[in-house]
Amino acid sequence: MNLQPSGARYSRITGTGSHLPPRRLSNADMVDMLAQRDIETSNEWIVERTGIQARHFAAEGVNSSDLALIASQAALASAGRTAADVDLIIVATSTPDMVFPSTACILQHKLGVHGCPAFDLQAVCSGFVYALSVADAMVRGGSARCALIVGAEVFSRILDFNDRTTCVLFGDGAGAVILEASDEPGILATDLHADGRHVGVLCTPGTVSGGHVLGDPLLKMDGPAVFKLAVGVLDSAARAVLAKAGRTEADVDWLIPHQANIRIMHSTARKLKLPLEKLIATVHEHGNTSAASVPLALDEAVRSGRVKRGDTVLLEGVGGGFTWGAALLDF
């Protein structure tokens, strides 16, 4: 397998993959769907506020693990690895297949392997950056050599289609990377944060008890509060991770932020004095896919030839909790 020995000092992304469900809904499709509920919206209203033009919804019976499996297989192929090479699986998701076991364990079974640690990580839209940081620490510490990190979501299952301010924002999908032990630096630094004082600004406040749903199982969001928080924390996390790595904004070749709102993304780039040409944006076609958004965008940028080996990439996530974080890496 030519894997580096355990205890290697660095970790590096060696492969990427992603998957979107075939069902694509344009803004026009959403307008028609909401009109059937006597709810008015328009393509112009959605685009002006978010930049979103389309999103993908999974078919009935298709779960996060199903999307994760296809993305994982693509990432393994990209890295020239097989599932048998993987010795750590982390799935970042807010929409797991079931209460337990973890979606990571279900994915492990679908990959046809067993024995390695597998667990889910829940940090909502920051989940992939959180998971990448955890995997990096485990690889650097010698407890893993070839990690599969996945962000997978079926947010369409928790949307309130009577609320036009939220249901038009989100989509389903999965993105994955293979992170391997390396003699050369890959993940340069990570920076993670959370502030539980803001749990109410973005949440799905329901749970299961005695066979019944307690609370509300649909997504709730205070859009203006999320916008204000996101703009500030994404800037601070970016500067913190650059300082940790001994780099500056001028060293960044590509910015790949959480794909939630094009106005937030543009604001982040401007604050870092990065030209918009260095911003990877997929939100127009994917919508907000929560923990899947960063690896989806990374994979698209790699496969389109924009992100190349040797490029310095800044990843950022921000989500419910309130959570946020950044990772700087040499690809």
N, C-alpha and C positions, 0 to 999 in steps of 0.2 A: 504493500500500500504506500510505501515511502512517506509515512507520516513522521513528523518530527517527534522526538522523544518527549514523554511527559515531563512537565516542569519547565518547558520552553518559556522564554521570557516574554515573547510577544504573541499576539493573535492577529490574523489577517483574513479579510473576506476573500474567499477563493471562487465563489460562485453565487449567482443570484437567480431567482425565479419568481414568477407571479402567475396569477390566474384570476380572470373575471368571469362571472357567470354569463352564459350566452344572452340572456334577456337584457337588452339595453332599452332604457326608458329615456327618451328625450324630454326636454321641458314641455314640449307640446303634449306628449303622452301624459305627463303629470297634470297639466292644465285640464285635460279631458277627464282624467281620473277624479280630480277634485271637483270638477263641475257636476259630476254625477252625485256628489254629496252637497251640492249647492254652495260650494266654497269657491270664491273667485281668486284667481291669481293669473299671472301672465309670464311668458318667457322673458319679457323685458324686466319685470319685477325681480325675477330670480337672478338673472345675469347681472343686473346693476348692483345688487347687494352682495353677491357671492362669487360671480364668475362661472358658476356651474351651468353647463348646457345639457349634461346627460349623466346618468348613473346606471349601474347594473344591479338587478335583483335576482337572487337565487330562486330556483324553482322549488316548489313544495317538496319537502323531503330531503333537500340538499342542505347539509349542515356545515358548520365552520370546518370540521375535520375533513370534509370532502373537498372543499376549496383548498385547504392547507395541503392535502395530499398532492394535488396536481402542481401547486407552486413548489412544494418540496422536491418532487421528482425533477422539475425543471432546474432547480438550484443544484441538485446533485449532479445532473448531467453537465451543467455549466462548469462545475468544479472538477469533473472527471472522477467523481466518487460514486459509490453505491450506498444503499441504506445500511449495509453491513459495516461500513466504515464509521458510521455515526456513533459517538459515545456520550452524547448529551442532546436532549430535545427540550426546547423551551417554546411554548406557544403563548403569545400575547393575544388575549381576546377578552372582550366584555360580553360576548355572545357564545358561551360554550355550548357544546352539544347537549349537555345535561348537567344536573347539579354536581354529580360525581359519578364515575371517575373523571379525571381531567381530560380535556380535549387532546393534550399532548400524549396521554396514554392511548387514547383511541387512535390518534395518528400513528403512534409507534406500531400498534397492531396492524393498521392498514398498510404500513410500509413493510410488514413482514419481518420485523426484528424484535428483539426483546433483550432485557437485561440492563440496558443503560438507564441512567436517571432521566425521567421525563416529567415535566410539570408545567402548569399554566402560570402566567403572570398577569395580574390585573392592575393596570394603571391607565385604563381607557385609551385615549388617543396617544398618550405618551408611552404606551406599552412596549412598542418595538424598541425604542431607545433604551428603556429600562432593561428589557431582556438582553439587548446587545451588551449593555454594561455588565450585567450579571454573568453572561457567558464569557466575556473578556476576562473577568476576574477569575473564573474557574479555569480557563485555559492557561492564563498566566500562572495560576497557582498549581498547575499540574494535575488537576482532577479531571480534565477533559483535553482531548487533542483535536477532535473534529466535531464541532457543534452545529446542530441544525436549529436556527432561530426563525420563527414564523410569526407573522401577524395575520390573523384571519378573523373575519367578521361577517355576520349576517344581520346587519343592523335593521334591515327591512322588517324583521320580526318584532322589533320593539318600537316601531314608529307609530305615532298617533296621526292617522290620516285625516283627522278633523282639525289638525293644527298646521296651517300652511307655512308657518314660520320655521318649522322643524322638519316636516316630512319631505320637503323638497331638497334637503341638504345632504342626506346620507345615502350611501350605497353599500353593496356587498363586494367582497373580494379577499384575496390573500396574496401576501408577498413573503418570500423566504430568502435567507442567505445561509451559506456554509461558512463557518468561522473556524479556521484551522491554526494550530500552533505553527509559529514561524520564527526563523532566526532574524527576520527583518521587521521593523515596526509597521504595524497596520493600523490598529486602533490606537490613536495617539493619546486621547484623553476623553473622559466622559464627565458629565456634571448633571446630577439628578436632584430634584426638589419636590416638595409637596406642601400644601397649606390647607389643612382640613377645615379651616374657618369658612371655606367657600364651597362646602359640599353641596349646597343647595342650588348653585348656579347652573350646574349641568349634572343631571342624575336620572336614574330610573328607579324610583323609590318603591319598588315592590319586592316581595319575597314570598316563599312558599311555606305554609305551615298547616299541618293537619290535612294535607291534600287540597288546600285552597290558597288562592293568591291573596296575600295581605298587602294593602297599599295599592299603588298604581304601577303596573308593569310596563308602562310606556314612557318613552324618553321625555324629559322636561328640560328646558333650557331658557336661561335669561340671556338672550343674545347680546344686548349692550354690555352686560357685565362680563361675559366671556370675552368679547372683543377687547374691552379695556384691559383686562388681566393678561390676555394672550400677547398683545403688542409689547407690554412691558417686560414680561418674564422671558419671552423668546430673545429679546435683545440682551438681557442680563445673562442668560444661560450661554448664549453665543460668545459673549466677551469672556465669561469665566472659563469656558472650555479652551478658547484660544490662549488665554493666559497660562492655563495649566500645561499646555503643549509647547509653550514658548513660541507661538506663532502670532501673526497679525492678520487683520482682515485681508490685506494684500496677498496673503498666501493661499487664500481660498479660491479654488478653481470652480467649485460648484456648491450652491446652497440648495439643500433638499429639505424643506420644512414640512411639517404636517400639512396635508392638503385639505384645509377646512374652508378657507375663504381667501380669495385672491387679494382682497384689500389688506388683510393681515399679512399675507406673504410679501406683498409689495412693500408694506411698511417696514417689515423686518429687513428686507434687502436694502432699503434706503438708509435705515439707521446704521447698517454696517458699511455703508458707502459702496455697496456692490452693484454693478450694473445689472439690469434686469435680464440681460443675456446670460448671466451666470445662475439664474434662478430656474430650477427644474419645477415645472408646473404641470400637473395632470388633473387638477381639480375640475377643469372644464369637462372632462370626459368621464371621470370616475366619481365625482362628488366626494363627500367626506367618508372614507372607509375606515375611520378610526385607527386602530392599531395596525391595520394593513396599509395605510396610506403611504408611509415613508418607504417600506420595502417595495411596494408597487411602483412608486415613482423612481426609486433607485434602479430597479430592474429595467424599466422602460428606458431610462437614460443610458444604461449600459448597452442594452440591445440595439438602441438607435445609434450607438457609436459616439455619443456625446461624452459620457464618463469613460475614461480610458485608464489603463494601468499607469500608476504614477501620479494621477490627479489627487489633489487634496479636496476632500468632500466634508462639508458640514451638514450633519443631520440634526433636526430639531423636532420635538414633539411637545404638545400641550393638550391637556384634556381634563375631564372630570376628576375631582378629588379634593382640591384642584392640584393636578400634577403637571410637571414640566421637566424637560431635560434636553441635553445636547450631547452629541458625540462628534469628535473630529477624527478623521481617518485618512491615511494615505491608501488609496485604492490599489 
